[in-house]
Amino acid sequence: MKLRSLYAGTALALLIVSAGPSWSQDTAQAEAEAQAVNREQVEESVTAETDSQLADKRTALIQEAVDALDETNAAIAAIEKGDTDAAIAALALATGKLETVVAREPDLALAPVRINHLTYDVLGSVEAVRELGKQIEDLVDDGKFQEARPLLSGFASEVVIQTTSLPLATYPDAILAATALLDDGKTDEAMTVLNAALSTQVVTDTVIALPPLRAVAMIEKAKALLNDDGEAANDKAATEDADLTAADYVEAARQELEIAEALGYGRESDFEDLHEALDELDRQIEAQEDTGGIFETIATRFEELRTRIFN
């Protein structure tokens, strides 16, 4: 079974983990396949949420700053070709664009110019993830940092949105300094200043942890399969969802939260209220009791978790 990437064209680090000799490979494989099926049912919802956050970041890009960066690169290309006049003209355009940005938002420190995103994911049982975490911890405790490094680099389940920005406190001044050097015929010095300016671009990361996001979507699936009295609302819907019941989705959500904890997105205490709410939902489903109130409680617990840890 293949786990589809959440993003077409995204660099996806897919880590399939097993817990070692103490954990049956057959069991680990079976749990990984079940996990993939569960996640497949909520992939559309999770992708929509992460796409929405990406769109918000792209909307924040400042076109004049993007243009200024492009003109900086054009100036460097012109210098390399020996065309000083073209380089000065490009830097003049860059200066004008940056002046517009500063005039419009004088208190702005960073002007976003580029958005990139990476997806890291783990496909494996909760026990396997915990075992790998313990292995990493042991290596670090023993001072074997380089052995731990490749394991830790993929020890995540998240979308990272990277925003690259121009620092407005220094970048415009560097462009003016490079222009003055070009006017004086000091092309090598101007090139050095421009390359240094490009190296000062600031990259900030926004991390979207996937396990809690999936857990929310799975609870929504469970809710859709139930009447308020806890009985199955639509047998056809259950069949379309790979024969998963509301209780199956609750258990899948619980596993995603345990994976979030195992990956270090929070401590055990951060998830206690949610686990208690999920246990109560399980009880109400089994007893076919009214579940309307508990879903509201779960939604509140997820919002509290997001604010406390992932905000």
N, C-alpha and C positions, 0 to 999 in steps of 0.2 A: 504494500500500500504506500502511495506517495502522499506526502504532506505538501500541499501547494503553497508556494510563496505568497505572503500577504501582499506583496507588491511586485508587479511585473517590472523587471529591470532593476530591482533593488538588490544590493549585495546582501545575501542572506547567509548567515552563519548557522548551519543546522547541525546541532550536536545531538547525536543519539548516544545516550549513556546507559551503561549497565552497572550493576552494583557489585560486581566481582564474584568470587567463588561462593560467597554466602547467599547469593541471590540467584535463583534459577534463571538461566538464559531464556528458557521457554516461557517462563512466567513474565519476565521483563519484556520479551517480544510481544506477548499477548496483551500486556497492559499498554505498551506503546501503540499497538494497532487500535485498541479500544479508544485510547486517548485521541488518536488521529481522527477516528470516526466522530467522536464527540465534538472535536474542534471544527470539523468540517461543517457541522450543522450551524455553527455560529460565525463562520468565517466572514460571511457577507456583512453581518452587523459590525464585527470588529474592524473590518477594512473600512467601512463607511465612517466609523468614528475616527480612525487614524487619518483617513483622507481629509476629513473635515478640519482636523487640527493642522495638517499640512497646508491646506488651502488658506487658513487663517494666517499662517506664517508667511506664505507667498504674498498675501494681500499687504502685509506690512513692509514689503520691499519698497525702497525709495528709488524711483526710476532715475532721478537726477544723479544720485550717488552711483547707481549702476553705470550710467553714462560716463561719469567722471572716471570710474575704474577702467572702462573700455578705452577712454582717451589716454589714460596713463599708459596702458599697454601699447596703444598706437604710437605714443611718443617714444617708447623704448624701441619699438620696431623701426621707427624712422631714424633714431640715433644709430642703430646697428647698420642701417643702409647709408649712413653718412648724410642724411637729409635733415640738417639742423633746423631749417625754416619750418618744415612740416612738424618736427617735434615741438617747436615753440608754439605753433598754431594749435596743436593737439592739447598742450598743457594749458593754453589760454582757455580753450573750451572746457577743460576739466575744472579750472579755477572758477569759471562762471557758473558751472553746474553746482559746485560745492557752495558757492556764495548763496545760491538760491536755497539750498537745503538749510544753511545756517540762518538765513534771514527768515525762513518760514518757521523753523523750530530752533530758536536760539539756545534752548536748554538741552537739546538732544546731544548725547555723548557718542552714541554709536549709530551709524546709518547702515541698515541692512542692505546687502547687495546680492546675496546668493543664499539659496536654500538647498540643502542636500539631506538625504535620509538613508539610514541603514537599519536593517532588521536583523536581530539576533534571536534565535529561538532554540528551545530545548524540546526534544521529543523523547520522553522516557518516563518511567514510573516515579512516584514521589520518593520511594526508597532508593532508587538509583540516583536521583538528584542529591539526596541527602548524603549518600555514600561518596559521591564525587566531591561534594562540599567538604566532607571530613578528610578526604585525601588531600585537597588543596590546603586545608587548615594544618594538617600534619606536616606538609612540606614547608609551609611558612614557619611553623614553630621550630622546625629543624634548620631554618636558615637556607633552605634550598629554593631561593626565590626564582631563579631562572627555570627550574623544573616546574614550579607552580605557575609561572607566567602564561604559558600557552593554554593551560587548563582554565585559568581564571579569565582569560580574554574571551572565551566562548561561554562562560558561565553566566548566562543572562537570557532573558526572554522579554524583549523590548524593542520598540521602535525608537531610534534616536534621530531627532530632527536637529540638524546642524545649521545654525545661522551664522553666516560670515558677514562682518560689518566693517566699515571704515571708521577709524577713531577720529572724530571731528576736532579733537583738541590738538592733534599733531599732523594729520594727513594733509589738510589744505596748506599748512606752512611748508611742508616738504615739497609740494608741487611748486609753490612760489620760489623756494630756494633753488630747485632744479632749473626753473625758468631763468633765474638770474645767472646761474652758472653757464647755461647754454648761451645766453647773451654775451658772456665773457669768453666764449669759445672753449670752455672747460667741459668738453663732452664726456670725458671719462668720469669726472667728479659728479656730473649731472646724472649719469647712468647709475653710479653708486647710490646717490640719494634716492633715486626713483625705486631702485630695487629694495633699498632699506625700507622705504615707505610701504611697498607692497607687503613686506614681511611683517608689518605691524598690524595687518588685518586681524580682527578679533573673532574667534570662533566660539560660540556659546551653544551648549547642548540642551535640548529639551527631551527628557526621557519619558516615554509612555510605556509603562509596565504592562505587558500583555496578559499575564494570568488573571489579575483582578478584572480587566476589561472583558476577558472571556467568561469569567464567573458571572458577571452582571448579565451578559447576553444569555448564558445558560439558565439563569433564574427567570429571565423574561420568557424563554422557551417553556420552562416548567409552568409558569403562570398561564401561558396561552393554552396549555393542554388541560387546564383544570377549570371546573366551575368553582364558584365561591364556596361550594360545600365540599370541595376536595375530591369530587369524582371526576373521572376523565370526561372532558368536554367534547372531544372529537376524535374518534377512533381513526379516522382517515388521516388526521394530522399526525398522529403518532406513527402510523405506517410510513408516511412521507418522511418522517424524521428518523429513518433507519431503525424503526421499531423501538425507539427510545421513549420511555415513559417519563412522566413528571419527576418521579423518584430518581430515575436514571440521571436526569439533568441536575437535580439537586446534588447527587453524589459527584457528578463531574465537576460542578462548581466548587464543591468542597475540596476536591483534589487540586484544582487550579489554585485555590487559596493556600493549600499546603505546599505546592510548588513555589508560589510566591515567597512564602516564609523560608523554604529551603534555599532559595536563591538569594536570600538576604534583603528582600524588599521590605522587610519589617520583622519585628520580633514576634514571638508566640503571643505575647500579651496584646499586641496590636490587632490580632485576628480573633480573640476570644469571643467578643460580642457577636461577631458574624457567625462563628461556628455554633454558638448557642441558638441563634436565630434559625440557622439551617436545621439544627436538630429539632427545633420546635416545628418547623415546616414539615419535616419527615414524619413527625408524630401526627400532625394534623392530616397529612395525606393518608397515612395508614388508617386513621380513625374516620376518615371522610368527614372531617369537621370543616367549618368555615375557615378559609385561608386568606380572606381579603385583608385582614389586619396584619398578619405576619408578613405579607409581601411589602406592605408599607414600612414595617419595621426594618426589613432587610434592605430596602432602598435607602432608608436613613442611615443604617450601619455602613453601607458602601460609601455613601457620601462622606460620612465621618472619617472613614479609612482614607479616602482620596485626599481629604483636606489635611489629615494628620501626617500622611507619609508621602503621597505622590504629588502634592500640589507644587 
